[in-house]
Amino acid sequence: MALISLVVFVLLLGVVGASTVPPVYIFGDSTADVGNNNFLPGNTAKANFPHNGIDFPHQKATGRFSNGFNGVDFIAKTMGHLRSPPPFLSFTNTTYHKHIFKGVNFASGGSGILDSTGSTLTMRMQLKHFSTVRSNISARVGEKAADEILSKSIFIVSTGGNDMFAFFAQFRPVNTTQREKFVATLISNYEDHVKTLYNLGARKFAIIGVPNVGCCPSIRSSNPTGDCINDLNVYASEFNEATKSLMHKLSSNYKGMKHAIGSTYEVVSNIMKNPHELVGGRLLADYE
Protein backbone atom coordinates (compact mmCIF):
# COMPACT_ATOMS: atom_id res chain seq x y z
CA MET A 1 0.00 0.00 0.00
CA ALA A 2 2.70 2.50 1.03
CA LEU A 3 4.92 1.71 -1.97
CA ILE A 4 1.97 1.94 -4.38
CA SER A 5 1.11 5.35 -2.95
CA LEU A 6 4.68 6.53 -3.52
CA VAL A 7 4.60 5.37 -7.14
CA VAL A 8 1.34 7.22 -7.77
CA PHE A 9 2.84 10.22 -5.99
CA VAL A 10 5.79 10.57 -8.36
CA LEU A 11 3.69 9.66 -11.39
CA LEU A 12 1.63 12.77 -10.70
CA LEU A 13 4.73 14.86 -11.31
CA GLY A 14 5.40 13.13 -14.62
CA VAL A 15 8.92 11.94 -13.78
CA VAL A 16 8.60 8.15 -13.94
CA GLY A 17 9.80 6.87 -17.29
CA ALA A 18 11.33 10.21 -18.28
CA SER A 19 14.29 10.04 -20.68
CA THR A 20 16.55 11.63 -18.06
CA VAL A 21 16.32 11.27 -14.30
CA PRO A 22 15.65 14.68 -12.73
CA PRO A 23 17.68 15.93 -9.77
CA VAL A 24 15.87 15.74 -6.43
CA TYR A 25 16.31 18.12 -3.51
CA ILE A 26 14.86 17.07 -0.16
CA PHE A 27 13.82 19.13 2.87
CA GLY A 28 12.19 18.18 6.14
CA ASP A 29 12.48 16.28 9.40
CA SER A 30 13.30 12.71 10.53
CA THR A 31 10.88 11.30 7.95
CA ALA A 32 13.35 12.45 5.28
CA ASP A 33 16.74 12.76 7.03
CA VAL A 34 19.38 10.40 5.61
CA GLY A 35 22.23 11.43 7.88
CA ASN A 36 22.59 15.21 8.22
CA ASN A 37 22.21 15.03 12.00
CA ASN A 38 25.26 12.75 12.18
CA PHE A 39 27.37 15.84 11.52
CA LEU A 40 25.76 18.14 14.08
CA PRO A 41 27.55 18.75 17.40
CA GLY A 42 26.18 18.02 20.83
CA ASN A 43 23.25 15.91 21.92
CA THR A 44 21.02 16.59 18.94
CA ALA A 45 18.58 13.99 17.65
CA LYS A 46 20.63 11.24 16.03
CA ALA A 47 19.95 7.78 14.63
CA ASN A 48 23.45 6.54 13.77
CA PHE A 49 23.34 3.68 16.26
CA PRO A 50 21.54 0.29 16.58
CA HIS A 51 18.81 -0.72 16.23
CA ASN A 52 18.35 1.90 13.55
CA GLY A 53 19.33 0.39 10.22
CA ILE A 54 18.88 -3.27 11.18
CA ASP A 55 17.20 -3.90 7.81
CA PHE A 56 19.50 -1.57 5.86
CA PRO A 57 22.18 -3.22 3.66
CA HIS A 58 24.89 -4.65 5.94
CA GLN A 59 22.65 -3.72 8.92
CA LYS A 60 24.25 -0.28 8.96
CA ALA A 61 22.86 2.61 11.01
CA THR A 62 23.22 5.49 8.56
CA GLY A 63 21.46 8.26 10.45
CA ARG A 64 18.05 7.42 9.03
CA PHE A 65 15.38 7.31 11.71
CA SER A 66 14.28 3.94 10.41
CA ASN A 67 15.01 0.23 10.48
CA GLY A 68 16.00 0.50 6.81
CA PHE A 69 15.34 2.82 3.89
CA ASN A 70 12.91 5.67 4.47
CA GLY A 71 10.19 7.12 2.26
CA VAL A 72 12.39 9.54 0.32
CA ASP A 73 14.76 6.67 -0.52
CA PHE A 74 11.91 4.82 -2.22
CA ILE A 75 10.72 7.96 -4.00
CA ALA A 76 14.22 8.62 -5.37
CA LYS A 77 14.55 5.00 -6.51
CA THR A 78 11.12 5.09 -8.18
CA MET A 79 12.22 8.22 -10.03
CA GLY A 80 15.20 6.31 -11.42
CA HIS A 81 18.01 7.24 -9.04
CA LEU A 82 20.34 4.42 -8.07
CA ARG A 83 20.43 5.76 -4.52
CA SER A 84 18.92 8.55 -2.50
CA PRO A 85 20.72 11.93 -2.64
CA PRO A 86 23.39 12.26 0.08
CA PRO A 87 23.08 14.52 3.12
CA PHE A 88 24.31 18.06 2.54
CA LEU A 89 26.55 18.07 5.60
CA SER A 90 28.41 14.98 4.38
CA PHE A 91 29.94 16.78 1.42
CA THR A 92 33.66 17.45 1.17
CA ASN A 93 35.47 19.74 -1.25
CA THR A 94 36.05 16.79 -3.58
CA THR A 95 32.47 15.45 -3.54
CA TYR A 96 30.44 18.67 -3.40
CA HIS A 97 30.30 19.59 -7.09
CA LYS A 98 29.93 15.93 -8.08
CA HIS A 99 26.59 15.63 -6.30
CA ILE A 100 24.86 19.01 -6.36
CA PHE A 101 23.70 18.55 -9.96
CA LYS A 102 22.05 15.20 -9.13
CA GLY A 103 20.38 16.12 -5.87
CA VAL A 104 20.96 16.88 -2.22
CA ASN A 105 19.19 15.97 1.02
CA PHE A 106 18.93 18.87 3.48
CA ALA A 107 16.45 17.26 5.92
CA SER A 108 17.21 17.19 9.63
CA GLY A 109 15.52 15.00 12.24
CA GLY A 110 13.82 17.03 14.96
CA SER A 111 13.31 20.11 12.80
CA GLY A 112 10.00 21.70 11.92
CA ILE A 113 8.30 24.45 10.00
CA LEU A 114 8.85 26.97 12.80
CA ASP A 115 12.30 28.26 13.75
CA SER A 116 11.49 27.49 17.39
CA THR A 117 10.97 23.78 16.76
CA GLY A 118 13.87 21.48 17.58
CA SER A 119 17.57 22.25 17.97
CA THR A 120 18.77 20.89 14.64
CA LEU A 121 18.71 22.33 11.10
CA THR A 122 15.58 24.46 10.95
CA MET A 123 13.70 24.70 7.68
CA ARG A 124 15.08 28.22 7.29
CA MET A 125 18.62 26.87 7.66
CA GLN A 126 17.89 24.10 5.16
CA LEU A 127 16.73 26.69 2.64
CA LYS A 128 19.88 28.71 3.29
CA HIS A 129 21.97 25.64 2.50
CA PHE A 130 20.01 25.14 -0.72
CA SER A 131 20.62 28.79 -1.61
CA THR A 132 24.34 28.04 -1.36
CA VAL A 133 23.89 25.05 -3.67
CA ARG A 134 21.91 27.19 -6.11
CA SER A 135 24.71 29.78 -6.14
CA ASN A 136 27.32 27.11 -6.83
CA ILE A 137 25.30 25.63 -9.68
CA SER A 138 24.91 29.10 -11.19
CA ALA A 139 28.63 29.78 -10.82
CA ARG A 140 29.47 26.64 -12.80
CA VAL A 141 26.89 26.76 -15.59
CA GLY A 142 25.42 30.27 -15.52
CA GLU A 143 22.09 31.63 -14.28
CA LYS A 144 20.02 30.61 -17.30
CA ALA A 145 21.25 27.00 -17.28
CA ALA A 146 20.79 26.83 -13.50
CA ASP A 147 17.18 27.97 -13.87
CA GLU A 148 16.64 25.26 -16.49
CA ILE A 149 18.14 22.53 -14.31
CA LEU A 150 16.14 23.50 -11.23
CA SER A 151 12.89 23.92 -13.17
CA LYS A 152 13.12 20.23 -14.08
CA SER A 153 14.15 19.10 -10.60
CA ILE A 154 11.87 17.64 -7.94
CA PHE A 155 11.67 19.36 -4.55
CA ILE A 156 10.43 17.07 -1.78
CA VAL A 157 9.18 18.62 1.46
CA SER A 158 8.25 16.47 4.47
CA THR A 159 7.75 18.43 7.67
CA GLY A 160 5.26 19.58 10.31
CA GLY A 161 4.94 16.74 12.81
CA ASN A 162 7.54 18.04 15.26
CA ASP A 163 5.83 21.42 15.42
CA MET A 164 2.68 19.64 16.54
CA PHE A 165 4.52 17.57 19.15
CA ALA A 166 6.13 20.70 20.60
CA PHE A 167 2.91 22.72 20.68
CA PHE A 168 0.89 19.88 22.20
CA ALA A 169 3.50 19.24 24.90
CA GLN A 170 3.53 22.90 25.90
CA PHE A 171 -0.11 23.90 25.69
CA ARG A 172 -2.30 20.81 26.19
CA PRO A 173 -5.22 20.77 26.56
CA VAL A 174 -5.95 23.06 23.61
CA ASN A 175 -9.30 24.53 22.64
CA THR A 176 -10.55 24.88 19.07
CA THR A 177 -9.55 28.55 18.75
CA GLN A 178 -5.98 27.86 19.89
CA ARG A 179 -5.67 24.91 17.52
CA GLU A 180 -6.94 26.85 14.53
CA LYS A 181 -4.60 29.74 15.30
CA PHE A 182 -1.66 27.34 15.58
CA VAL A 183 -2.44 25.62 12.27
CA ALA A 184 -2.78 29.04 10.60
CA THR A 185 0.66 29.99 11.93
CA LEU A 186 2.16 26.79 10.53
CA ILE A 187 0.57 27.35 7.12
CA SER A 188 1.75 30.97 6.98
CA ASN A 189 5.34 29.90 7.65
CA TYR A 190 5.01 26.94 5.27
CA GLU A 191 3.89 29.33 2.54
CA ASP A 192 6.94 31.51 3.13
CA HIS A 193 9.23 28.48 2.78
CA VAL A 194 7.59 27.33 -0.46
CA LYS A 195 7.83 30.84 -1.91
CA THR A 196 11.52 30.97 -0.97
CA LEU A 197 12.12 27.73 -2.86
CA TYR A 198 10.18 29.05 -5.85
CA ASN A 199 12.25 32.23 -5.92
CA LEU A 200 15.40 30.09 -5.87
CA GLY A 201 14.23 28.19 -8.94
CA ALA A 202 12.01 25.36 -7.69
CA ARG A 203 8.99 24.58 -9.86
CA LYS A 204 8.01 20.96 -9.17
CA PHE A 205 7.01 20.30 -5.57
CA ALA A 206 6.40 16.88 -4.01
CA ILE A 207 4.69 17.54 -0.70
CA ILE A 208 4.54 14.75 1.87
CA GLY A 209 1.75 15.32 4.37
CA VAL A 210 1.95 14.90 8.13
CA PRO A 211 1.00 11.37 9.26
CA ASN A 212 -1.18 10.37 12.22
CA VAL A 213 1.19 11.85 14.79
CA GLY A 214 -1.22 11.03 17.60
CA CYS A 215 -0.61 7.33 16.93
CA CYS A 216 3.18 7.39 17.28
CA PRO A 217 4.27 4.72 19.78
CA SER A 218 5.89 7.32 22.06
CA ILE A 219 2.67 9.32 22.11
CA ARG A 220 0.44 6.29 22.70
CA SER A 221 2.68 5.19 25.57
CA SER A 222 1.94 8.51 27.30
CA ASN A 223 -1.78 7.76 27.15
CA PRO A 224 -2.98 5.61 30.10
CA THR A 225 -5.27 3.68 27.74
CA GLY A 226 -2.53 3.11 25.16
CA ASP A 227 -4.78 4.52 22.46
CA CYS A 228 -3.92 7.18 19.89
CA ILE A 229 -4.27 10.77 21.09
CA ASN A 230 -6.94 12.09 18.77
CA ASP A 231 -6.23 15.78 19.41
CA LEU A 232 -2.84 15.42 17.72
CA ASN A 233 -4.39 13.61 14.77
CA VAL A 234 -6.84 16.49 14.39
CA TYR A 235 -3.88 18.88 14.15
CA ALA A 236 -2.38 16.74 11.40
CA SER A 237 -5.65 16.35 9.50
CA GLU A 238 -6.44 20.08 9.58
CA PHE A 239 -2.88 20.99 8.61
CA ASN A 240 -2.94 18.56 5.67
CA GLU A 241 -6.20 20.01 4.37
CA ALA A 242 -4.84 23.54 4.70
CA THR A 243 -1.67 22.49 2.88
CA LYS A 244 -3.73 21.18 -0.05
CA SER A 245 -5.55 24.51 -0.32
CA LEU A 246 -2.29 26.44 -0.05
CA MET A 247 -0.49 24.45 -2.74
CA HIS A 248 -3.49 24.70 -5.08
CA LYS A 249 -3.49 28.48 -4.61
CA LEU A 250 0.24 28.83 -5.19
CA SER A 251 0.25 26.54 -8.23
CA SER A 252 -2.55 28.64 -9.73
CA ASN A 253 -0.79 31.94 -9.07
CA TYR A 254 2.87 31.17 -9.76
CA LYS A 255 4.02 30.56 -13.32
CA GLY A 256 5.29 27.05 -14.03
CA MET A 257 4.64 25.73 -10.54
CA LYS A 258 3.36 22.16 -10.22
CA HIS A 259 2.78 20.00 -7.19
CA ALA A 260 1.69 16.59 -5.97
CA ILE A 261 0.78 15.69 -2.40
CA GLY A 262 1.42 12.30 -0.83
CA SER A 263 -0.92 11.45 2.05
CA THR A 264 1.04 9.56 4.68
CA TYR A 265 -1.98 10.06 6.94
CA GLU A 266 -4.03 7.85 4.62
CA VAL A 267 -1.24 5.31 4.27
CA VAL A 268 -0.82 4.94 8.04
CA SER A 269 -4.59 4.78 8.55
CA ASN A 270 -4.87 1.92 6.05
CA ILE A 271 -2.02 0.03 7.69
CA MET A 272 -3.59 0.38 11.13
CA LYS A 273 -7.05 -0.63 9.94
CA ASN A 274 -5.90 -3.60 7.82
CA PRO A 275 -2.63 -4.96 9.26
CA HIS A 276 -3.64 -8.52 8.36
CA GLU A 277 -3.65 -7.63 4.65
CA LEU A 278 0.02 -6.62 4.60
CA VAL A 279 3.08 -8.71 3.66
CA GLY A 280 1.13 -11.57 2.17
CA GLY A 281 -1.35 -11.85 5.02
CA ARG A 282 1.33 -12.43 7.65
CA LEU A 283 2.05 -10.29 10.66
CA LEU A 284 5.03 -7.97 10.24
CA ALA A 285 6.72 -9.70 13.16
CA ASP A 286 6.56 -12.99 11.25
CA TYR A 287 7.83 -11.57 7.97
CA GLU A 288 11.16 -12.95 6.77
Buried (B, 14 or more C-beta within 10 A) or exposed (E): EBEEBBEEBBEBBEBBEEEEBBBBBBBBBBBBBBBBBBBBEEEBBBBBEEEBBEEBEEEBBBBBBBBBBBBBBBBBBBBBBEEBBBBBBBBEEEEBEEBBBBBBBBBBBBBBBBEEBBBBBBBBBBBEBBBEBBEBBBEEBEEEEBBEBBBBBBBBBBBBBBBBBBBBEEEEEBEEEEBEEBBEBBBEBBBBBBEBBBEBBBBBBBBBBBBBBBBBEEBBEEEEEEEBBEBBBBBBBBBBEBBBEBBEEBBEEBEEBBBBBBBBBBBBBBBEEEEEEBEEEEEEEEEE
